[in-house]
Amino acid sequence: MKAIVISAPGGPEVLHLREVGDPELRDEDVLINVAAAALNRADTFRRKGSHPPPPAGASPYLGIECSGTILAAGKNVSRWKIGDQVCALLNGGGYAEKVAVPATQVLPIPPGVSLEDAASLPEVACTVWSTVFMINQLSAGETFLVHGGSSGIGTFAIQIAKYQGAKVFVTAGSEEKLAVCKDLGADVCINYKTEDFVVRVKQETEGKGVDVILDHIGAAYFQRNLDSLNVGGRLLLISMMCGAVTEVNLSCLLARCLTVKASRLRYRSPENKAAIVNEVEKNVWPAIITGKITPVVYKSFPLSEAAEAHRLMESSKHIGKILLVP
Ligand SMILES: *[C@@H]1O[C@H](CO)[C@@H](O)[C@H](O)[C@H]1NC(C)=O
């Protein structure tokens, strides 16, 4: 089969389409003929060599989510059969024509979503559901701030939080991106280039702050995120695109009983991933099937143009998800 290989850590130009061996199918895996793989920031970090390589036994190739058709099922797999159309949360290997994945990380294509677009769902659905809802228990009537509202995570988080009855605040870096967030249901749209999000959050919440924040920025926003939280507020870190080290005034943590948690899907155990995928199918899939949540796909590239796709992601000009089609 063909797959994208990384010739050496570096810029997008190190991504090359090469002939490689087929994946090995273990008894608990299914083999998927990939229809599309979606990009994630984690892929660009791996390409640059700033993420550790995948653990032994996992695919050496990039790509942590895909959609496609089942080509084979291991002997311990009962739910899926050859020909089923599915999408999956992968442990790697999505940037390829075929990928093997534990059957517990596979989801059916929600009716109404195209096979290709479904590739954009597993990672955002599992990340947002496991953090904002399973860990943080955002509930109806609460306020929720997601930074980068026009990102893959953001466009999904807005829709699921609205579906669950929360009031949604977003930040983004342009009026065009904020307009998309508003269309997806965001209540308060903050342009971080022209306004201070802490001030705006306070204005919109009678000085109280929001109940839950989903953050991927890290150090650069840490204190300001704490300053934006209501009493009992929860800050959830899923990445640290702008710094890992910062100084914090702990007074606000104590004065307002704040909680800070961090979570990254790729560090979760197989059992944990299976549990999350199961919860996502129960709680998120019905919202997609009824059209309350739609995947936001910005652009598809042929697999051979993975470098171009990475350039687009790193330009941050996109809104929603970027796909690779073998
Ligand atoms: C830390 O925060 C508290 C409460 O907001 C404030 O009173 C105090 O002056 C701050 N300390 C520093 C060193 O900024």
The ligand as an SDF file (V2000), in Angstrom:
LIG
                    3D

 14 14  0  0  0  0  0  0  0  0999 V2000
   -2.9380   37.9370   43.3880 C   0  0  0  0  0  0  0  0  0  0  0  0
   -4.3520   37.9790   43.2550 O   0  0  0  0  0  0  0  0  0  0  0  0
   -4.9940   38.5660   44.3470 C   0  0  0  0  0  0  0  0  0  0  0  0
   -6.5040   38.3690   44.1700 C   0  0  0  0  0  0  0  0  0  0  0  0
   -6.9160   38.7710   42.8980 O   0  0  0  0  0  0  0  0  0  0  0  0
   -4.5840   40.0210   44.4790 C   0  0  0  0  0  0  0  0  0  0  0  0
   -5.2220   40.6170   45.5910 O   0  0  0  0  0  0  0  0  0  0  0  0
   -3.0750   40.0900   44.6510 C   0  0  0  0  0  0  0  0  0  0  0  0
   -2.6410   41.4260   44.6450 O   0  0  0  0  0  0  0  0  0  0  0  0
   -2.3630   39.3530   43.5380 C   0  0  0  0  0  0  0  0  0  0  0  0
   -0.9340   39.2470   43.8260 N   0  0  0  0  0  0  0  0  0  0  0  0
   -0.0140   39.6420   42.9560 C   0  0  0  0  0  0  0  0  0  0  0  0
    1.4040   39.5170   43.4190 C   0  0  0  0  0  0  0  0  0  0  0  0
   -0.2740   40.0650   41.8480 O   0  0  0  0  0  0  0  0  0  0  0  0
  1  2  1  0
  1 10  1  0
  2  3  1  0
  3  4  1  0
  3  6  1  0
  4  5  1  0
  6  7  1  0
  6  8  1  0
  8  9  1  0
  8 10  1  0
 10 11  1  0
 11 12  1  0
 12 13  1  0
 12 14  2  0
M  END
$$$$
